[in-house]
Structures are given as C-alpha cells and as structure tokens.
Amino acid sequence: MASYPNPIPYSQYPDRRTFLWSLASLGLTGTESHKQSDKVYRFLTPECQVEMSVEYFSKSSTNSFRFRDSMTNRAFCLSPDGEENGRCLERFTGSIAIARYRFRSRLQSQMLLSLRERVLTIDRDNRMDARPPFERALPLDREVVSDIQAFGYNPDDAKQAASISEDVWCLLRQDLYLNDQETAFLIVHWKHTLNFISLVDVIPGNRTQAISE
C-alpha cells in the first residue's frame, strides 16, 4: 500500500488473500463485469492439468466489501490490508479481477497440496511507493483456488479521495509454484489501474506446456 501523499491503492498486494467466492455476494454498483473473450487458458504440467480463467470488474464501487465462500457458504469481509474480518473496508472504488485456477491431478499417488505465489512490482507510476516482493502459500480446496485482486481506494477516507489520481497504475509479475517446487509453473503479468485490472500475458514455466484449443 502506498503512503500518503501518494495515491493509496487498496490492493491485495503486498498482503494478498485468495478465496473461493460467490460473485453474487459482492453487491457492486456502477460496474461492468466481463471475461476477456471468455478465454480459458489450459496448461499441462508433469503433476496436473491446469485451467485458468479471469473475470473482470471495471470501474467498481461497493458499500460493503464482503464475500462468501461458495463451497462452505462462509461469509467474510476484508480490511484495506487484506486481513479477513478485521477493520473491514465498508466502501471501495476501483477495479477488481478474479483469477480462477482449477487443477486435475495426473498422479494418483501425489495430490496437490498448495499453490504458492511470489509477486513483484516490475514497474509503477512514479507517484506510488516502491514495494518489496511478497510470497505466500495458497492452500487448494477441492483442487480449486480463486485469486481476488483489487486496486482502488476508500472514498470515505478524505486523504485517499483527495490524493488519488485516475491514471495511477502499476505492473506486477506473479510467479506461481506447485507445492514446494523451486521453479514456477506459470508466470503471470498484470496491469492494475483504477478503471481496470488487465491480464498482460501468461508464460508457461520450463516444465509447463500450453494446451491449444
């Protein structure tokens, strides 16, 4: 999170969280939801087959930043630093994207245990502060995980609302690892702006093969 007087984006980086969730629970207003040509990315690794899809919410605003786990029906909310059910953000203006990963194991003797991410800011608006790389493990539930990304601000915070600029942006590199492997099976580049979070490219790792349609 950038510090005042720079724009202060609400972003799941550097403390990103991942959840299985229900889109109907967002209650977004003044927003547009769409998928990028309904494209599904498919990859094959020695351990599993992976499907990746992304849904985008552009120019989003909500009066309750609350979510619901679609598999357990558990409701929760997020704070501005990504913490669950603590200092929950009530209002949000900005962009949201949800990347969904579905895994099918190819090895009956070895089930997937976790997805690990490492996120690095590789370029940014000069009005944003530098951020260190961030890494965390993301446990899979029934071989599915969803990555919620948000980039925006709280309009109830006078300092944020006064200092934010519509054209602020950052470019992120997200390396994804299976279990305890040392090399990424996918490298994903994202561009975050207040109006839209876009998927720049998806690069297969050394042992990953892209499956054509």
N, C-alpha and C positions, 0 to 999 in steps of 0.2 A: 504494500500500500504506500503510495507516495505521500509525502508530508506537506502540510500547508507551508508556504502559499502555493505550492504546485497543485494541479488538479488531483483530487483524491479519488481514484477509481475503486469501486467495490469489485474486487476480483478474487477468485478462488486461488490465485497465486499471490504471495508465496505459500499461503496455508490453504491449499485446495482440498476439497472434500468430494467424494464420489458417492452417489446414491442410486439405488433403483427407485424410480419415482413415477408418479402419475401426472401427466400433463394437465389433467382437469383440475388439479389442486392449486395451480399457480394463480388463477384469478387475474391474469394480465389484462390491462386495458390499453387502448391506443397502440396495439401491437400487431405485427404481421408474422404469422408462423408459416414456415415453408421448409421443404427439403431441397437440397441442391440437385435438381433434376431427378429426385427420388433415387439417387445413385447409392448403391451398396458396394462397398469395397470388400473383396474377398481375398484372403491370403491363406497359404498353406505353409506350416512350419513342421519340423520333424515330430513335434508333440501334438499339434492340434490344427484344426481349421478355424479361421477367424473371420467373422463378418463384422464390418464396421459401417454404421450409418450415422448421419448427423442431421438434427433438426435445429432450425434457427428461429430465434425470436428477435426481430429487429425493432428498434425504437420502442422498447418495452417500458411499461410502468406498472407498478403494483402497490397496493396499500397493505399488503401482507405477504412478506417473503417467507411463505410456508410451503412445505412439501409433504407428500405422502408416499411412503414406501409401497409400491404396487404389489409386492409379494407378501409383505407382512401386515399391510394396512396401517402401519405405524406412522403417525403424523409427527412432524418435527419442523423446526424453523432454524434459520442460520443467522449468525451475527455478522457484522461487517468484516471480521477477520476469518470467517468461515467456520467458527465454532458452532456446534449443534446445541440448540436450546439454552443459549446463554447470551444475554444482551441482544436479543433478536432484532434484526432490522425490520422495521414496520413499513417503510416506504423505500422504493427503489426506482430509479430511472436510468436506463442504459440498454445494453444488449445482453442477450443470453443465448447460449448454444448448448445442446446436449449431444454428446457423442456416446453411442451405444456400441458395446462390444459383446458379441456372443461367441462362445468358444465351444468346439466339439472335439473332445479328446480323441486322438488317434492311437493312444497307448492304454490298453485296459489295465495294465499294471501300474500306471502312473497317472493320477488325477491332478489337474491343475489346482494349485493352492492359492496363488495370488498373482495379481498384476502389479508391477512396480513402475512408477513414473519418475522421471527426472526432468524438471522444467527449467529452462534457461532463457532469459531475455536476451535476444541477439541483436535487437535494435529497438529504439524507442524515441518518442517525442522528447525534445530537449527540455520540456517543462516537467518531465517525470524524473523522479529519483532513480538511481541505479538499484537493482535488486539482486541479491545473491541467488545462486541456483538452489532449487528446492527438490527434495526427494522423499517419497513415501511409498509404503506398500498398500495396495488396494485389494482387500480380500474379495474373492468371487463368491457370489451366491447363486447356486444352481447354474454355474458356468456363464453367468451374465453379470456385467457391470456397466453402469452409466456414469459418465463424467459430466457434471454440471459446471459450466463456465459462465461467469457473469462479469461484466465490465461496465461500471457506471457509478452512481453516487446517490446519496440520501438527500432528497430535496428539502427535508426538514432541517438539515444542517446548514446554517446560514453561511458558514465559511466555505463549505464544499460548493454550494449553489452559486456563490459569488465568484469563486475562483475557477470553476470548471469551464473548459472550452470544448465546443462541439467537435473540433478537429483533432483532439488529443488521441494518440494511438500508441500501440506497442506491438512488436513482433516476437513471438515465442517459439522456441523449439522444445518439443515434448518427446523424450525418448521413453519407449515402453519396453519393459522387460517381463519375461515369464519366470515366475518362481525366483530362484536365486541366480539366474544366468547373468553373466557379466557383460554380454553384448545385447544390444536392443534388437528386438524382432521387428519393430516399427519405429520410424522417426516421422513425427507429425509437426508441421509448421502451421501456426495460427496467427492471424492478424486480428487484434482487438481494437475496436473503435466504439464510441458511444452509440452509433447508429447500427452497427452490425459487427458480429464476430464471424470471420470467414476462415474457411479451411484453405490454406495456401497450397499445400501438397502433402502427400503421404508416400514415404520412401520405405520400401521393404528392406529389412536387415539382411546380413550376409546369408543366413540360413532360411530366409523367408522368400516364398515365391508368390507373386501376384497371380491370381486366377482371373482370366478374362471371362467376360460374359458369354 
